[in-house]
């Protein structure tokens, strides 16, 4: 997948290891590494969506597994996408999972 090569580290190009951030192209929103490299832990608990069209849907209020998204350096191209998600115990530690620190921006800035 030529487009994926420019923006993500995944099974076909990673050499089976993670890579430093910002070594692939930035996405249209100015964000790096939103796909591939390492899966990202999310705040949401894993659960089914209700099927209604929503912006930023969330999972259930409680659960036993947190959501991981985005694919990782050992995944095939099909699984390296923002919509790909699965759950894992929040205490799970793996070389292919990480998290992104983000903060809100004040309106008008």
DSSP file (Angstrom, degrees, kcal/mol; ACC not computed):
  #  RESIDUE AA STRUCTURE BP1 BP2  ACC     N-H-->O    O-->H-N    N-H-->O    O-->H-N    TCO  KAPPA ALPHA  PHI   PSI    X-CA   Y-CA   Z-CA
    1    1 A X     >        0   0    0      0, 0.0     4,-1.7     0, 0.0     3,-0.3   0.000 360.0 360.0 360.0 101.3    0.0    0.0    0.0
    2    2 A X  H  >  +     0   0    0      1,-0.2     4,-0.9     2,-0.2     3,-0.0   0.860 360.0  52.0 -56.6 -41.1    2.0    3.0   -1.2
    3    3 A X  H >> S+     0   0    0      1,-0.2     4,-0.8     2,-0.2     3,-0.7   0.908 108.4  51.8 -63.6 -40.6    0.0    5.6    0.8
    4    4 A X  H >> S+     0   0    0     -3,-0.3     4,-2.3     1,-0.2     3,-0.7   0.849  99.6  64.2 -65.4 -34.9    0.6    3.6    4.0
    5    5 A X  H 3< S+     0   0    0     -4,-1.7    -1,-0.2     1,-0.2    -2,-0.2   0.838 103.0  49.0 -56.6 -34.6    4.3    3.5    3.4
    6    6 A X  H << S+     0   0    0     -4,-0.9    19,-2.9    -3,-0.7    -1,-0.2   0.720 122.9  28.0 -81.6 -20.6    4.6    7.2    3.7
    7    7 A X  H << S+     0   0    0     -4,-0.8    28,-0.4    -3,-0.7     2,-0.4   0.567 114.0  45.4-118.4 -10.9    2.6    7.6    7.0
    8    8 A X     <  -     0   0    0     -4,-2.3     2,-0.6    -5,-0.1    28,-0.2  -0.985  56.9-138.0-144.4 145.8    2.9    4.4    9.0
    9    9 A X        +     0   0    0     26,-0.5    28,-2.9    -2,-0.4     2,-0.2  -0.897  46.8 148.1 -92.8 125.0    5.3    1.8   10.3
   10   10 A X    >>  -     0   0    0     -2,-0.6     4,-2.0    26,-0.2     3,-1.8  -0.824  61.7 -66.0-147.5-175.9    3.7   -1.6   10.0
   11   11 A X  T 34 S+     0   0    0     64,-3.0     4,-0.3    61,-0.5     5,-0.2   0.762 125.3  51.0 -50.8 -34.7    4.5   -5.3    9.3
   12   12 A X  T 34 S+     0   0    0     63,-0.3    -1,-0.3     1,-0.2    64,-0.1   0.667 126.6  18.5 -81.5 -16.3    5.8   -4.8    5.8
   13   13 A X  T <4 S+     0   0    0     -3,-1.8    -2,-0.2    60,-0.2    -1,-0.2   0.430 101.4  83.0-133.5   1.2    8.2   -1.9    6.5
   14   14 A X  S  < S-     0   0    0     -4,-2.0     3,-0.4    59,-0.3    -3,-0.1   0.642  83.7-128.9 -87.7 -14.6    9.0   -1.8   10.2
   15   15 A X        -     0   0    0     -4,-0.3     3,-0.1    -5,-0.2    -4,-0.1   0.757  68.2 -70.4  66.6  22.0   11.7   -4.4   10.4
   16   16 A X  S    S+     0   0    0     57,-0.4     2,-0.3    -6,-0.2    -1,-0.2   0.867 114.3  90.9  60.4  42.1    9.6   -5.9   13.3
   17   17 A X  S    S-     0   0    0     -3,-0.4    -1,-0.2    56,-0.2    20,-0.1  -0.982  78.1-101.0-154.6 161.0   10.3   -3.1   15.7
   18   18 A X        -     0   0    0     -2,-0.3     2,-0.3    77,-0.1    20,-0.1  -0.375  36.3-147.3 -78.4 165.6    8.9    0.3   16.7
   19   19 A X        -     0   0    0     -2,-0.1     3,-0.1   -10,-0.1     4,-0.1  -0.906  26.2 -83.8-132.7 158.0   10.5    3.5   15.4
   20   20 A X    >   -     0   0    0     -2,-0.3     3,-0.7     1,-0.1    -1,-0.0  -0.269  56.6 -99.3 -58.2 148.3   11.0    7.1   16.8
   21   21 A X  T 3  S+     0   0    0      1,-0.2    -1,-0.1     2,-0.1    16,-0.0  -0.265 102.0  31.6 -67.7 158.4    8.0    9.4   16.3
   22   22 A X  T 3  S+     0   0    0      3,-0.1    -1,-0.2    -3,-0.1     4,-0.1   0.732  79.2 116.2  65.7  27.4    7.9   11.9   13.5
   23   23 A X  S <  S+     0   0    0     -3,-0.7     2,-0.3     2,-0.1    -2,-0.1   0.443  70.8  55.9 -99.9  -1.7    9.9    9.7   11.1
   24   24 A X  S    S-     0   0    0    -17,-0.2   -17,-0.2     1,-0.1   -18,-0.1  -0.757 104.4 -72.1-118.8 170.5    6.9    9.4    8.7
   25   25 A X        -     0   0    0    -19,-2.9     8,-0.4    -2,-0.3     2,-0.1  -0.226  48.8-111.0 -64.6 150.1    4.8   12.1    7.0
   26   26 A X        -     0   0    0      6,-0.1     6,-0.2     1,-0.1    -1,-0.1  -0.466  32.1-120.5 -74.5 150.2    2.4   14.2    9.0
   27   27 A X    >   -     0   0    0      4,-2.6     3,-2.2    -2,-0.1    -1,-0.1  -0.352  36.7 -89.7 -86.0 175.2   -1.3   13.7    8.4
   28   28 A X  T 3  S+     0   0    0      1,-0.3    -1,-0.1     2,-0.1    -2,-0.0   0.684 126.8  55.4 -60.1 -17.9   -3.7   16.5    7.1
   29   29 A X  T 3  S-     0   0    0      2,-0.2    -1,-0.3     0, 0.0     3,-0.1   0.305 120.8-104.8 -97.3   7.6   -4.4   17.6   10.7
   30   30 A X  S <  S+     0   0    0     -3,-2.2     2,-0.4     1,-0.3    -2,-0.1   0.681  78.5 132.3  80.0  18.0   -0.8   18.1   11.6
   31   31 A X        -     0   0    0     -4,-0.1    -4,-2.6    -6,-0.0     2,-0.3  -0.825  43.1-148.2-106.5 142.6   -0.5   14.9   13.6
   32   32 A X        +     0   0    0     -2,-0.4    -6,-0.1    -6,-0.2    -7,-0.1  -0.780  69.2   7.9-105.1 150.6    2.2   12.2   13.4
   33   33 A X        +     0   0    0     -8,-0.4     5,-0.2    -2,-0.3    -1,-0.2   0.796  67.2 144.0  57.3  38.8    2.0    8.5   13.9
   34   34 A X  S    S+     0   0    0     -3,-0.3     2,-0.4   -27,-0.1    -1,-0.1   0.678  70.2  44.9 -78.7 -16.8   -1.8    8.1   14.2
   35   35 A X  S    S-     0   0    0    -28,-0.4   -26,-0.5    45,-0.1    36,-0.2  -0.965 112.2 -11.3-125.3 143.8   -1.5    4.8   12.4
   36   36 A X  S    S+     0   0    0     34,-3.0     2,-1.6    -2,-0.4   -26,-0.2  -0.137  87.8  84.4  70.1-165.0    1.0    2.0   12.9
   37   37 A X  S    S-     0   0    0    -28,-2.9    36,-2.5    35,-0.1     2,-0.4  -0.521 109.8  -1.7  63.6 -84.1    4.2    2.0   15.0
   38   38 A X  S    S-     0   0    0     -2,-1.6    59,-0.3    34,-0.3    34,-0.1  -0.984  79.1-109.6-130.5 148.2    2.4    1.2   18.3
   39   39 A X  E     -a   97   0A   0     57,-3.3    59,-2.8    -2,-0.4     2,-0.5  -0.370  36.5-128.7 -62.8 150.6   -1.2    0.7   19.2
   40   40 A X  E     -aB  98  69A   0     29,-2.5    29,-1.9    57,-0.2    59,-0.2  -0.925   9.7-130.9-111.7 127.1   -2.6    3.5   21.2
   41   41 A X  E     - B   0  68A   0     57,-2.8    59,-0.4    -2,-0.5     2,-0.3  -0.479  27.4-155.8 -65.7 140.1   -4.5    3.0   24.5
   42   42 A X  E     -     0   0A   0     25,-2.7    25,-0.2     2,-0.2    -1,-0.0  -0.809  24.5-122.9-116.5 160.9   -7.8    4.8   24.6
   43   43 A X  E    S+     0   0A   0     -2,-0.3    -1,-0.1    23,-0.1    15,-0.0   0.787  82.3  99.1 -70.3 -28.3   -9.9    6.0   27.5
   44   44 A X  E    S-     0   0A   0      1,-0.1    23,-2.3    22,-0.1     2,-0.3  -0.266  72.5-128.4 -66.6 142.8  -12.9    4.1   26.3
   45   45 A X  E     - B   0  66A   0     15,-0.7    15,-0.3    21,-0.2    21,-0.3  -0.652  38.6-100.2 -79.4 148.0  -13.9    0.7   27.7
   46   46 A X        +     0   0    0     19,-3.4     2,-0.3    -2,-0.3    19,-0.3  -0.518  66.1 124.4 -73.3 134.9  -14.5   -1.9   25.0
   47   47 A X        -     0   0    0     -2,-0.2     2,-0.1    16,-0.1    16,-0.0  -0.944  61.4 -72.2-175.7 166.8  -18.1   -2.5   24.1
   48   48 A X        -     0   0    0     -2,-0.3     2,-0.2     1,-0.1    12,-0.0  -0.407  43.6-123.0 -71.7 146.9  -20.4   -2.5   21.1
   49   49 A X        -     0   0    0      1,-0.1    -1,-0.1    -2,-0.1    10,-0.1  -0.543  20.4-122.7 -79.1 155.9  -21.5    0.7   19.5
   50   50 A X        -     0   0    0     -2,-0.2     3,-0.1     2,-0.1    -1,-0.1   0.551  41.2-116.4 -80.8  -5.3  -25.2    1.3   19.3
   51   51 A X  S    S+     0   0    0      1,-0.3     2,-0.1     3,-0.0    -1,-0.1   0.231  72.8 127.5  93.7 -14.3  -25.1    1.7   15.5
   52   52 A X  S    S-     0   0    0      1,-0.1     2,-0.4     0, 0.0    -1,-0.3  -0.474  71.3-102.3 -74.6 147.8  -26.2    5.3   15.4
   53   53 A X        +     0   0    0     -2,-0.1     2,-0.3    -3,-0.1    -1,-0.1  -0.577  57.1 162.9 -71.0 124.9  -24.1    7.8   13.4
   54   54 A X        -     0   0    0     -2,-0.4     2,-0.6    -3,-0.0     3,-0.4  -0.967  42.2-122.0-142.2 155.4  -22.0    9.8   15.9
   55   55 A X  S    S-     0   0    0     -2,-0.3    -2,-0.0     1,-0.2     0, 0.0  -0.908  98.2  -5.0 -96.2 125.4  -19.0   12.0   16.1
   56   56 A X  S    S-     0   0    0     -2,-0.6    -1,-0.2     1,-0.1     2,-0.0   0.962  85.9-157.3  56.6  60.1  -16.5   10.5   18.6
   57   57 A X        -     0   0    0     -3,-0.4     2,-0.3     1,-0.0    -1,-0.1  -0.336   4.9-149.8 -65.2 149.2  -18.6    7.6   19.9
   58   58 A X        -     0   0    0      1,-0.1     3,-0.1   -15,-0.0    -1,-0.0  -0.795   8.2-121.7-116.8 162.3  -17.6    6.3   23.3
   59   59 A X        -     0   0    0     -2,-0.3   -13,-0.2     1,-0.2    -1,-0.1  -0.016  53.4 -50.9 -85.0-165.0  -17.9    2.9   24.8
   60   60 A X        -     0   0    0    -15,-0.3   -15,-0.7     2,-0.1    -1,-0.2  -0.152  50.5-112.0 -66.9 166.1  -19.7    1.8   27.9
   61   61 A X  S    S+     0   0    0     -3,-0.1     2,-0.3   -17,-0.1    -1,-0.1   0.794  98.9  17.5 -69.8 -29.9  -19.3    3.6   31.3
   62   62 A X  S    S+     0   0    0    -17,-0.1     2,-0.3   -16,-0.1    -2,-0.1  -0.903  71.8 137.8-137.3 164.1  -17.6    0.6   32.8
   63   63 A X        -     0   0    0     -2,-0.3     3,-0.1     1,-0.1   -16,-0.1  -0.981  52.4-108.6 178.1-174.0  -15.9   -2.6   31.6
   64   64 A X  S    S+     0   0    0     -2,-0.3    26,-0.5   -18,-0.2     2,-0.4   0.532  95.6  52.3-114.1 -13.3  -13.0   -5.0   31.9
   65   65 A X        -     0   0    0    -19,-0.3   -19,-3.4    24,-0.2    24,-0.2  -0.987  68.2-145.6-129.2 136.0  -11.0   -4.1   28.8
   66   66 A X  E     -BC  45  88A   0     22,-2.3    22,-1.8    -2,-0.4     2,-0.3  -0.624  32.1-102.0 -90.8 156.8   -9.8   -0.7   27.4
   67   67 A X  E     - C   0  87A   0    -23,-2.3   -25,-2.7   -25,-0.2     2,-0.4  -0.571  28.4-165.0 -81.9 139.8   -9.7    0.0   23.7
   68   68 A X  E     -BC  41  86A   0     18,-2.8    18,-1.7    -2,-0.3     2,-0.3  -0.970  18.1-178.1-117.3 139.8   -6.5   -0.1   21.7
   69   69 A X  E     +BC  40  85A   0    -29,-1.9   -29,-2.5    -2,-0.4    16,-0.2  -0.912  40.2  40.4-136.2 160.4   -6.5    1.5   18.2
   70   70 A X  S    S-     0   0    0     14,-1.2   -34,-3.0    11,-0.8    12,-0.1   0.261  86.9-101.0  97.7  -8.2   -4.5    2.2   15.1
   71   71 A X        -     0   0    0     13,-0.2     2,-0.3   -36,-0.2     9,-0.1  -0.091  37.8-123.3  79.0 173.4   -2.4   -0.9   14.4
   72   72 A X    >   -     0   0    0      4,-0.1     3,-1.9   -34,-0.1   -61,-0.5  -0.883  32.6 -79.4-150.6 176.9    1.2   -1.4   15.2
   73   73 A X  T 3  S+     0   0    0    -36,-2.5   -57,-0.4     1,-0.3   -59,-0.3   0.680 125.9  47.1 -59.6 -20.6    4.6   -2.3   13.7
   74   74 A X  T 3  S+     0   0    0    -37,-0.2    -1,-0.3   -64,-0.1     2,-0.1   0.424  93.1 100.1-101.8   1.7    3.8   -6.0   13.6
   75   75 A X  S <  S-     0   0    0     -3,-1.9   -64,-3.0     1,-0.1   -63,-0.3  -0.474  74.5-111.8 -87.7 156.1    0.3   -5.7   12.0
   76   76 A X    >   -     0   0    0    -66,-0.2     3,-1.3   -65,-0.2     4,-0.4  -0.407  38.0-100.4 -78.4 165.4   -0.6   -6.3    8.4
   77   77 A X  G >  S+     0   0    0      1,-0.3     3,-1.4     2,-0.2    -1,-0.1   0.831 118.6  62.9 -57.7 -37.3   -1.7   -3.3    6.3
   78   78 A X  G 3  S+     0   0    0      1,-0.3    -1,-0.3     3,-0.0     6,-0.0   0.805 105.3  46.5 -59.6 -30.7   -5.4   -4.1    6.6
   79   79 A X  G <  S+     0   0    0     -3,-1.3     2,-1.3     1,-0.1    -1,-0.3   0.452  87.0  93.1 -93.7  -1.7   -5.3   -3.6   10.4
   80   80 A X    <   +     0   0    0     -3,-1.4     2,-0.3    -4,-0.4    -9,-0.2  -0.667  63.7 102.7 -96.6  82.3   -3.4   -0.3   10.3
   81   81 A X  S >  S-     0   0    0     -2,-1.3     3,-1.3     3,-0.1   -11,-0.8  -0.980  79.4-113.3-157.5 154.0   -6.3    2.1   10.4
   82   82 A X  T 3  S+     0   0    0     -2,-0.3   -12,-0.2     1,-0.3   -11,-0.1   0.812 114.1  57.6 -63.0 -31.2   -8.0    4.3   13.0
   83   83 A X  T 3  S+     0   0    0    -14,-0.1     2,-0.4   -13,-0.1    -1,-0.3   0.670  82.4  99.9 -75.4 -15.7  -11.2    2.3   12.8
   84   84 A X    <   +     0   0    0     -3,-1.3   -14,-1.2    -5,-0.1     2,-0.3  -0.587  52.7 158.4 -73.1 124.0   -9.4   -0.9   13.8
   85   85 A X  E     +C   69   0A   0     -2,-0.4     2,-0.3   -16,-0.2   -16,-0.2  -0.993  16.4 164.3-145.6 151.7   -9.9   -1.5   17.5
   86   86 A X  E     -C   68   0A   0    -18,-1.7   -18,-2.8    -2,-0.3     2,-0.3  -0.948  29.8-110.8-154.4 172.8   -9.8   -4.2   20.0
   87   87 A X  E     +C   67   0A   0     -2,-0.3     2,-0.3   -20,-0.2   -20,-0.2  -0.760  26.9 172.5-114.5 157.1   -9.7   -4.5   23.8
   88   88 A X  E     -C   66   0A   0    -22,-1.8   -22,-2.3    -2,-0.3   -42,-0.1  -0.981  45.8 -82.5-152.7 156.7   -7.2   -5.6   26.4
   89   89 A X    >   -     0   0    0     -2,-0.3     3,-2.4   -24,-0.2   -24,-0.2  -0.405  41.9-125.9 -57.6 132.7   -6.8   -5.7   30.1
   90   90 A X  T 3  S+     0   0    0    -26,-0.5    -1,-0.2     1,-0.3   -25,-0.1   0.708 109.0  59.1 -59.4 -19.2   -5.6   -2.2   31.2
   91   91 A X  T 3  S+     0   0    0      2,-0.1    -1,-0.3     0, 0.0     2,-0.1   0.502  79.1 117.3 -86.0  -3.7   -2.7   -3.8   33.1
   92   92 A X    <   -     0   0    0     -3,-2.4     2,-0.4     1,-0.0    -4,-0.0  -0.421  47.5-163.8 -67.2 134.7   -1.4   -5.5   29.9
   93   93 A X        +     0   0    0     -2,-0.1     2,-0.3     3,-0.0     5,-0.1  -0.985  16.7 161.6-121.4 131.1    2.1   -4.3   28.9
   94   94 A X    >   -     0   0    0     -2,-0.4     3,-1.4     3,-0.2    -2,-0.0  -0.991  47.4-122.7-147.9 151.8    3.4   -5.0   25.4
   95   95 A X  T 3  S+     0   0    0     -2,-0.3   -77,-0.1     1,-0.3    -1,-0.0   0.637 112.3  54.4 -67.9 -14.5    6.1   -3.6   23.1
   96   96 A X  T 3  S+     0   0    0    -58,-0.1   -57,-3.3   -24,-0.1     2,-0.4   0.183  97.2  76.4-107.4  16.5    3.5   -2.8   20.5
   97   97 A X  E <   +a   39   0A   0     -3,-1.4     2,-0.2   -59,-0.3    -3,-0.2  -0.974  48.7 140.3-129.1 143.7    1.2   -0.6   22.7
   98   98 A X  E     -a   40   0A   0    -59,-2.8   -57,-2.8    -2,-0.4     2,-0.3  -0.790  35.2-115.5-154.5-163.6    1.7    2.9   23.9
   99   99 A X        -     0   0    0    -59,-0.2     2,-0.5    -2,-0.2   -57,-0.1  -0.966  12.9-129.0-146.7 163.3   -0.3    6.1   24.5
  100  100 A X        -     0   0    0    -59,-0.4     2,-0.5    -2,-0.3   -60,-0.0  -0.960  16.7-140.9-117.1 126.8   -0.5    9.7   23.3
  101  101 A X        +     0   0    0     -2,-0.5     2,-0.3     2,-0.0    -2,-0.0  -0.763  33.1 168.8 -85.3 127.6   -0.4   12.6   25.6
  102  102 A X        -     0   0    0     -2,-0.5     2,-0.3     0, 0.0    -2,-0.0  -0.966  17.7-165.1-138.5 153.6   -2.8   15.3   24.4
  103  103 A X        -     0   0    0     -2,-0.3     2,-0.0     0, 0.0    -2,-0.0  -0.975  25.9-107.9-137.4 154.5   -4.3   18.4   25.8
  104  104 A X        -     0   0    0     -2,-0.3     2,-0.4     1,-0.0     0, 0.0  -0.298  27.3-130.6 -75.0 163.5   -7.2   20.6   24.9
  105  105 A X        -     0   0    0     -2,-0.0     2,-0.1     0, 0.0     3,-0.1  -0.953  23.6-111.5-117.3 137.2   -6.8   24.0   23.3
  106  106 A X    >   -     0   0    0     -2,-0.4     3,-1.6     1,-0.1     0, 0.0  -0.404  44.4 -98.3 -64.5 138.5   -8.6   27.1   24.6
  107  107 A X  T 3  S+     0   0    0      1,-0.2    -1,-0.1     2,-0.1     0, 0.0  -0.277 107.3  25.9 -56.3 141.7  -11.2   28.4   22.1
  108  108 A X  T 3         0   0    0     -3,-0.1    -1,-0.2     1,-0.0    -2,-0.1   0.460 360.0 360.0  85.7   1.8  -10.0   31.2   20.0
  109  109 A X    <         0   0    0     -3,-1.6    -2,-0.1    -4,-0.0    -3,-0.1   0.434 360.0 360.0 -98.9 360.0   -6.3   30.4   20.2
